[in-house]
């Protein structure tokens, strides 16, 4: 029963978002869309952090997903949203399944640096590809959604928002279920003591491999959805500062619940956006201050606000 | 914790957030709000973003006071004062798209002037079209904006970057007719790659026999150029092409001048003008410098030029560089279009002999022009800028063209002077309408009809 609570809340939030979004100003809807995209990526980060692994290179899959979706039009003339998202998932799953063979052997800073290295390789490759616009990138358009023409219609923004929210909901529910499954609970056990996990008869390598691939798929989906909602992609998405942002949001959110990444991402986007407006010369400082405050007063992330009663909300 | 408890806390958080989100109420009789997007942080802030912002603030102050020279002496735009909303361009295209939406929908600006980075200039136009907001790109260079797309709401009031290579090569061959070899050092990102590709394409047309001895592509922000300088020294080119800018350019000059690189080879700086004043003592005499348009030191004397120089100097103690001229061009272009739209309205609203309709017609005419009317006036407009005539003649009337100039540096008494300035008219440096830059270059740079 307890575990169903999160699903109930997720569903209420999704329903509220879908119902109220058309009445929100456009910029707010866009802010939520962006926050949901970040939230999906950070959901994947959370999965790894619970396993004790911090990836400083999740920009790799975020960018790969975006390019997997975005290059379909210049290469094949495909502008169907479902195909674009499918391509992002497939490519990120494939690449991460191979890279995980190497990465699952490393922990701590070595894992962080190696993942960072892979993301910077993609960055370097894209910067040198002038046919894809190098650092300028190129624009991405979605013309149809499941065959229905949406480009340029009045409800285009809402539909993209709704699809993002729906996908975020599906991801959150699935990850929530996974975290409560036998294999999912191994994550924290691995973080605490790998040796014991092995003695219990579970495979650490396989669990990390699976978690890594799932988190890569989430990052790819987030990237593809971001590409679609922003309408432009560039190699900056694989740059280490982007990966750093995901780590930032992860720390801001905490790993207590699948709701946390979405809450953290929304607050991060809001702080950033209003800091741009109110202190254009010092907006970075506002973000830094928020980070410091969270680290000092809420070491468990924002989510610890919601579980003061001591027991896990999971 | 019960569900209700958790839901309550979630609700409280969202209410607190919603209070922040309440949009400012729109008041009647308000000034015209212009969003200005320029680099305020990061490497592009020093040479480009901040000079543009300072120029914009000085120009708005002067326009609001009505102290600009004719034909810009009306207060603000058609008597309505202007208010600036400034945001930082740093953060990449994703954030800029979000911030553009916020500018338009949350801040409710009437126009947006902005964008120095080419990536941002490609990402913003589709959003400007979606939100139907007149947006003036003021400083970015990539010709892709209007060569790959057609936009109604987007204008660019400075010429695109093709002229950098074309005029640079013409100047180089005019001054060094015996040129036999050249090399390049450009940053490995879109701007450096495009600049070098344009350059080699133009040179292969204008001087097919000249040999490319080496092309160095250090990464953006490298800071250390020891290996690149060695490679350039070994290959002994007659001239070195470079699109380095800002801190990278300064670092390269500081490291290469003492090693004597420029005793063997000449230097052509595509984007050296914005921080020329910082290179005193580290730039060899005879370095070829341009400013993409006759801006900065190349600007011919005129009342508008004197005005810009004096208001900029009053704030900084420095002469305005080309980003300051670009900013001026955007504000003056938009003002010219706005006031022309208003004038057209008044003219069209007084039909001779239709006494019945006169009153309504005049009332209508005294309303400020709509975005569509400003756009109609802006397309194919010719207006005066501080560096001369600007013609909105490319991109179906949305992309400005100007002639341009190149010159060579000489350090006299601790100051860098530009001499041997040569001006190149539009038809020699810009492709005609409907032809992409690279096709025009490869097709032999034939002057179009203007």
HADDOCK unambig.tbl for C-alpha pairs under 7 A between the chains (distance, minus, plus):
assign (segid A and resid 5 and name CA) (segid B and resid 3 and name CA) 6.79 0.50 0.50
assign (segid A and resid 27 and name CA) (segid B and resid 101 and name CA) 5.68 0.50 0.50
assign (segid A and resid 27 and name CA) (segid B and resid 102 and name CA) 5.68 0.50 0.50
assign (segid A and resid 27 and name CA) (segid B and resid 105 and name CA) 6.04 0.50 0.50
assign (segid A and resid 27 and name CA) (segid B and resid 106 and name CA) 6.86 0.50 0.50
assign (segid A and resid 127 and name CA) (segid B and resid 189 and name CA) 5.86 0.50 0.50
assign (segid A and resid 133 and name CA) (segid B and resid 190 and name CA) 6.72 0.50 0.50
assign (segid A and resid 134 and name CA) (segid B and resid 189 and name CA) 6.17 0.50 0.50
assign (segid A and resid 134 and name CA) (segid B and resid 190 and name CA) 5.01 0.50 0.50
assign (segid A and resid 135 and name CA) (segid B and resid 119 and name CA) 7.00 0.50 0.50
assign (segid A and resid 135 and name CA) (segid B and resid 189 and name CA) 5.57 0.50 0.50
assign (segid A and resid 135 and name CA) (segid B and resid 190 and name CA) 5.08 0.50 0.50
assign (segid A and resid 136 and name CA) (segid B and resid 118 and name CA) 6.09 0.50 0.50
assign (segid A and resid 136 and name CA) (segid B and resid 119 and name CA) 3.92 0.50 0.50
assign (segid A and resid 136 and name CA) (segid B and resid 190 and name CA) 5.88 0.50 0.50
assign (segid A and resid 137 and name CA) (segid B and resid 119 and name CA) 6.39 0.50 0.50
assign (segid A and resid 139 and name CA) (segid B and resid 123 and name CA) 6.33 0.50 0.50
assign (segid A and resid 230 and name CA) (segid B and resid 94 and name CA) 6.18 0.50 0.50
assign (segid A and resid 230 and name CA) (segid B and resid 97 and name CA) 6.46 0.50 0.50
assign (segid A and resid 231 and name CA) (segid B and resid 123 and name CA) 7.00 0.50 0.50
assign (segid A and resid 232 and name CA) (segid B and resid 123 and name CA) 5.35 0.50 0.50
assign (segid A and resid 236 and name CA) (segid B and resid 92 and name CA) 6.98 0.50 0.50
assign (segid A and resid 273 and name CA) (segid B and resid 99 and name CA) 6.97 0.50 0.50
assign (segid A and resid 276 and name CA) (segid B and resid 87 and name CA) 6.15 0.50 0.50
assign (segid A and resid 276 and name CA) (segid B and resid 88 and name CA) 6.81 0.50 0.50
assign (segid A and resid 277 and name CA) (segid B and resid 87 and name CA) 6.39 0.50 0.50
assign (segid A and resid 280 and name CA) (segid B and resid 86 and name CA) 6.82 0.50 0.50
assign (segid A and resid 280 and name CA) (segid B and resid 87 and name CA) 5.03 0.50 0.50
assign (segid A and resid 280 and name CA) (segid B and resid 88 and name CA) 5.47 0.50 0.50
assign (segid A and resid 281 and name CA) (segid B and resid 40 and name CA) 6.05 0.50 0.50
assign (segid A and resid 281 and name CA) (segid B and resid 88 and name CA) 6.94 0.50 0.50
assign (segid A and resid 306 and name CA) (segid B and resid 6 and name CA) 6.80 0.50 0.50
assign (segid A and resid 309 and name CA) (segid B and resid 1 and name CA) 6.58 0.50 0.50
